[in-house]
């Protein structure tokens, strides 16, 4: 497995402090949102559409921004594709020793993503973003969306989940393990704070530079979205 397939391990101390500050969780929210999907199996129309879009041809490259799992490796490589994994949520969980300015956070975020997501422009056919974007503030999320745009090929697809809830609410941070083309094993890996309320218009604005979006109705509080480069 190449170095690009390993989770990022080396991050400068200044970037750790800056990004750790914005990801610090509020342990005393006014309300708590219960799990969007209880630990267990979950059907996913968005995941099914993702694989339909990637196609049956072998040799596609997929970027998984969630926690590495053997299930995801087995499923994706079993289809004949190549998988790169970057557990960004875990990489960005560091304690902060100072309060940086918003401008400093954004500048450091751009530097972090460009230096530690060491991939080529147009390298990926698909990105599995899962629910990562719910836990990133605007100063970090905008640079990440721009970098992912560069990494995706034209017509490449990105799958993202968004929790229903209000800013400041605490929700489970999940690990999503692929069990089938439209089935996920969902397990809790902690809790995180929602930084914003993502309605459809807000999601469309976030991905305004992308070609199109497709929303999928679910029976729980997760909104599934396919974003096309």
C-alpha positions as CSV (number, residue, x, y, z in Angstrom):
1,X,0.0,0.0,0.0
2,X,1.4,3.4,-1.0
3,X,1.9,6.3,1.4
4,X,-1.1,8.0,-0.1
5,X,-3.2,5.1,1.2
6,X,-2.2,5.7,4.8
7,X,-3.9,8.0,7.3
8,X,-2.0,11.3,7.6
9,X,0.4,11.0,10.6
10,X,2.7,14.1,10.4
11,X,1.1,17.5,11.1
12,X,3.0,20.6,12.2
13,X,2.4,21.8,15.8
14,X,1.0,25.1,14.7
15,X,-1.6,23.5,12.5
16,X,-2.5,21.1,15.2
17,X,-3.2,24.0,17.6
18,X,-5.2,26.0,15.1
19,X,-7.4,23.3,13.7
20,X,-7.7,21.7,17.2
21,X,-9.2,25.0,18.4
22,X,-12.0,25.1,15.9
23,X,-12.8,21.4,16.4
24,X,-12.9,21.6,20.2
25,X,-16.3,20.2,21.3
26,X,-18.8,22.0,23.5
27,X,-19.5,19.5,26.4
28,X,-22.5,21.5,27.7
29,X,-24.9,22.1,24.9
30,X,-28.4,23.2,25.6
31,X,-29.8,20.2,23.9
32,X,-28.5,16.9,22.6
33,X,-29.6,15.3,19.4
34,X,-29.8,11.5,19.6
35,X,-28.1,9.2,17.1
36,X,-29.3,9.7,13.5
37,X,-28.9,6.0,13.0
38,X,-28.6,3.5,15.8
39,X,-25.5,1.3,15.7
40,X,-26.3,-1.4,13.3
41,X,-27.2,-1.9,9.7
42,X,-28.4,1.0,7.6
43,X,-29.8,1.1,4.1
44,X,-28.3,3.9,2.0
45,X,-29.8,5.0,-1.3
46,X,-27.0,7.6,-1.6
47,X,-24.4,4.8,-1.4
48,X,-26.2,2.8,-4.1
49,X,-26.3,5.8,-6.4
50,X,-22.6,6.4,-5.7
51,X,-21.7,3.0,-6.9
52,X,-24.0,3.2,-9.9
53,X,-22.3,6.4,-10.9
54,X,-18.8,5.1,-10.5
55,X,-19.8,2.2,-12.8
56,X,-18.8,-1.4,-13.2
57,X,-15.4,-0.7,-14.9
58,X,-12.4,-1.6,-12.8
59,X,-9.6,0.6,-12.0
60,X,-11.5,3.6,-10.5
61,X,-9.8,5.5,-7.6
62,X,-11.9,6.2,-4.5
63,X,-11.0,8.5,-1.6
64,X,-12.5,7.6,1.8
65,X,-12.5,10.5,4.3
66,X,-13.7,8.3,7.2
67,X,-12.0,6.0,9.6
68,X,-10.2,3.1,7.9
69,X,-12.0,-0.2,8.0
70,X,-11.2,-3.6,6.6
71,X,-14.8,-3.8,5.3
72,X,-14.4,-0.8,3.1
73,X,-11.0,-2.0,1.9
74,X,-12.4,-5.4,1.0
75,X,-15.6,-4.1,-0.7
76,X,-13.9,-1.4,-2.8
77,X,-10.8,-3.4,-3.8
78,X,-13.2,-6.3,-4.4
79,X,-14.8,-4.2,-7.1
80,X,-11.4,-3.8,-8.7
81,X,-11.0,-0.2,-7.6
82,X,-8.1,1.5,-5.7
83,X,-8.8,3.0,-2.2
84,X,-7.1,5.8,-0.4
85,X,-8.1,6.6,3.2
86,X,-7.7,9.8,5.1
87,X,-9.4,9.9,8.6
88,X,-9.6,13.7,8.7
89,X,-11.8,13.9,11.7
90,X,-9.3,12.0,13.8
91,X,-6.4,13.9,12.3
92,X,-7.9,17.2,13.3
93,X,-8.7,16.3,16.9
94,X,-6.1,18.1,18.9
95,X,-6.1,20.4,21.9
96,X,-5.7,24.1,21.4
97,X,-3.4,26.3,23.6
98,X,-4.4,29.6,22.1
99,X,-7.2,31.4,20.3
100,X,-6.3,32.2,16.6
101,X,-8.1,34.6,14.4
102,X,-10.5,33.4,11.8
103,X,-8.1,34.6,9.1
104,X,-5.3,32.6,10.6
105,X,-7.5,29.5,10.9
106,X,-8.5,29.7,7.2
107,X,-4.9,30.2,6.1
108,X,-3.6,27.3,8.1
109,X,-6.5,25.1,6.9
110,X,-5.6,25.8,3.3
111,X,-2.0,24.9,4.0
112,X,-3.0,21.8,6.0
113,X,-5.2,20.3,3.3
114,X,-2.8,21.0,0.5
115,X,0.2,19.6,2.3
116,X,-1.4,16.6,4.0
117,X,-3.9,15.5,1.3
118,X,-1.1,14.7,-1.1
119,X,-3.0,13.8,-4.2
120,X,-3.1,14.9,-7.8
121,X,-5.6,17.1,-9.6
122,X,-8.3,14.9,-11.1
123,X,-7.0,11.8,-9.4
124,X,-10.3,10.5,-8.0
125,X,-13.5,9.1,-9.6
126,X,-15.3,9.3,-6.2
127,X,-15.0,10.6,-2.7
128,X,-16.8,9.2,0.4
129,X,-17.1,12.2,2.7
130,X,-19.7,10.6,5.0
131,X,-20.8,13.1,7.8
132,X,-17.4,14.8,8.2
133,X,-18.7,18.2,7.0
134,X,-21.1,18.5,9.8
135,X,-18.2,18.8,12.3
136,X,-16.1,21.4,10.5
137,X,-16.5,25.2,10.9
138,X,-16.8,27.5,7.9
139,X,-13.1,28.5,8.1
140,X,-12.1,24.9,7.6
141,X,-14.9,23.5,5.4
142,X,-14.6,26.0,2.6
143,X,-10.9,25.1,1.9
144,X,-11.6,21.4,2.1
145,X,-14.5,21.7,-0.4
146,X,-12.2,23.5,-2.8
147,X,-9.4,20.9,-2.5
148,X,-11.9,18.0,-3.1
149,X,-13.1,19.8,-6.2
150,X,-9.5,19.7,-7.5
151,X,-9.0,16.1,-6.6
152,X,-12.2,14.9,-8.4
153,X,-12.3,14.2,-12.1
154,X,-14.9,16.0,-14.2
155,X,-18.2,14.2,-13.5
156,X,-16.6,12.6,-10.4
157,X,-19.1,11.9,-7.5
158,X,-18.9,12.8,-3.8
159,X,-21.2,11.2,-1.2
160,X,-21.9,13.3,1.9
161,X,-24.3,12.8,4.9
162,X,-25.8,15.7,6.9
163,X,-27.4,15.5,10.3
164,X,-30.8,17.2,11.0
165,X,-30.3,19.5,14.0
166,X,-29.5,22.9,15.3
167,X,-26.0,24.5,15.6
168,X,-24.5,23.5,18.9
169,X,-26.3,20.2,19.3
170,X,-24.2,17.2,20.0
171,X,-24.6,14.2,17.7
172,X,-22.8,10.8,17.4
173,X,-19.7,10.7,15.2
174,X,-20.1,7.5,13.2
175,X,-17.9,5.1,11.4
176,X,-19.5,3.8,8.2
177,X,-18.4,0.3,7.1
178,X,-19.6,-0.8,3.7
179,X,-21.4,-4.2,3.8
180,X,-23.0,-4.0,0.4
181,X,-23.8,-1.7,-2.5
182,X,-26.5,0.0,-0.5
183,X,-25.8,-1.2,3.1
184,X,-23.7,0.2,5.9
185,X,-22.7,-1.0,9.3
186,X,-22.9,2.1,11.5
187,X,-20.9,2.2,14.7
188,X,-20.3,5.1,17.2
189,X,-16.8,6.5,17.5
190,X,-17.6,9.5,19.7
191,X,-19.7,12.6,19.7
192,X,-19.3,16.0,17.9
193,X,-20.9,19.4,17.8
194,X,-23.0,20.5,14.8
195,X,-21.5,23.8,13.6
196,X,-24.5,24.7,11.4
197,X,-28.0,23.7,10.3
198,X,-27.6,22.3,6.8
199,X,-30.8,22.6,4.8
200,X,-30.9,21.9,1.1
201,X,-30.2,25.5,0.1
202,X,-27.2,25.7,2.4
203,X,-25.8,22.5,1.0
204,X,-26.3,23.8,-2.6
205,X,-24.5,27.0,-1.6
206,X,-21.6,25.0,-0.1
207,X,-21.1,23.1,-3.3
208,X,-21.9,26.1,-5.6
209,X,-18.8,25.4,-7.8
210,X,-19.9,21.8,-8.5
211,X,-22.0,20.8,-11.5
212,X,-25.1,19.4,-9.7
213,X,-26.5,17.7,-6.5
214,X,-29.0,15.0,-5.9
215,X,-30.8,14.6,-2.5
216,X,-32.1,11.3,-1.1
217,X,-34.9,11.0,1.4
218,X,-34.2,8.8,4.4
219,X,-36.3,7.5,7.3
220,X,-33.9,8.9,9.9
221,X,-32.3,12.3,10.6
222,X,-29.5,11.9,8.1
223,X,-29.8,13.7,4.7
224,X,-27.8,11.9,2.0
225,X,-26.5,13.9,-0.9
226,X,-24.6,13.0,-4.1
227,X,-22.5,15.9,-5.4
228,X,-21.2,15.8,-9.0
229,X,-18.0,17.6,-10.0
